[in-house]
Amino acid sequence: MADSRRCAKLAQSQLNRRDIHGAQDTLDALRRQGARSEDVLLLESIIHLRTGELEKARAVLEAAQGFSATALRIGPPRHRHP
């Protein structure tokens, strides 16, 4: 878990420096370490956007819509009752 967190921070830093190849290598390491799917999905889509691969980014994000709300830890908005 700590390794995944370090890798995620490293990838964020690499993207800030526009080190796309380094970020791709870090993404591969995150996958091997079994990082959370939403972290991998976000990083992968950002890499595609930064490299101008808009169709790949779209495909990744559209495929994510097939995930269940539980897998992505999201759900319907909560409504407050007065």
PLY file of the C-alpha trace (Angstrom):
ply
format ascii 1.0
element vertex 82
property float x
property float y
property float z
element edge 81
property int vertex1
property int vertex2
end_header
0.00 0.00 0.00
2.75 2.44 0.92
4.56 1.56 -2.32
1.40 2.30 -4.29
1.06 5.66 -2.56
4.68 6.52 -3.31
4.23 5.48 -6.94
1.09 7.60 -7.25
2.93 10.64 -5.89
5.86 9.94 -8.19
3.52 9.73 -11.20
1.92 13.04 -10.21
5.35 14.65 -10.02
6.37 13.16 -13.36
3.24 14.50 -15.01
3.89 17.95 -13.54
7.36 17.81 -15.12
5.85 16.50 -18.40
7.89 13.29 -18.02
5.33 11.17 -19.85
7.64 8.17 -20.33
8.43 8.13 -16.61
4.74 8.43 -15.75
3.95 5.51 -18.07
6.61 3.39 -16.35
5.14 4.35 -12.98
1.65 3.46 -14.21
2.97 0.02 -15.15
4.47 -0.33 -11.65
1.15 0.66 -10.07
-0.63 -2.03 -12.08
1.91 -4.65 -11.00
1.44 -3.62 -7.36
-2.32 -3.96 -7.59
-3.16 -0.27 -7.07
-6.79 0.78 -6.85
-8.49 0.64 -10.21
-9.69 4.24 -10.01
-6.11 5.46 -9.43
-4.86 3.51 -12.44
-7.79 4.72 -14.55
-7.20 8.36 -13.66
-3.48 8.23 -14.34
-3.96 6.35 -17.60
-6.53 8.84 -18.89
-4.34 11.82 -17.90
-1.37 10.32 -19.74
-3.51 9.87 -22.86
-4.75 13.46 -22.61
-1.24 14.85 -22.14
0.01 12.97 -25.19
-2.90 14.16 -27.33
-4.46 10.71 -27.58
-7.97 11.98 -27.02
-9.72 8.92 -28.47
-7.75 6.60 -26.18
-8.62 8.78 -23.19
-12.27 8.75 -24.22
-12.24 4.95 -24.60
-10.66 4.46 -21.16
-13.19 6.75 -19.49
-16.15 5.29 -21.37
-15.05 1.79 -20.37
-14.98 3.00 -16.77
-18.67 3.82 -17.01
-19.23 0.07 -17.18
-17.82 -0.35 -13.66
-20.31 -0.72 -10.89
-20.79 2.21 -8.53
-19.40 0.03 -5.74
-16.15 -0.61 -7.62
-15.58 3.11 -8.05
-16.85 3.96 -4.56
-19.42 6.38 -5.87
-23.11 6.40 -5.60
-26.16 8.50 -6.14
-26.17 11.93 -4.51
-27.41 11.95 -0.96
-30.47 14.04 -0.29
-31.04 15.66 3.03
-34.47 15.51 4.48
-35.60 18.55 6.47
0 1
1 2
2 3
3 4
4 5
5 6
6 7
7 8
8 9
9 10
10 11
11 12
12 13
13 14
14 15
15 16
16 17
17 18
18 19
19 20
20 21
21 22
22 23
23 24
24 25
25 26
26 27
27 28
28 29
29 30
30 31
31 32
32 33
33 34
34 35
35 36
36 37
37 38
38 39
39 40
40 41
41 42
42 43
43 44
44 45
45 46
46 47
47 48
48 49
49 50
50 51
51 52
52 53
53 54
54 55
55 56
56 57
57 58
58 59
59 60
60 61
61 62
62 63
63 64
64 65
65 66
66 67
67 68
68 69
69 70
70 71
71 72
72 73
73 74
74 75
75 76
76 77
77 78
78 79
79 80
80 81
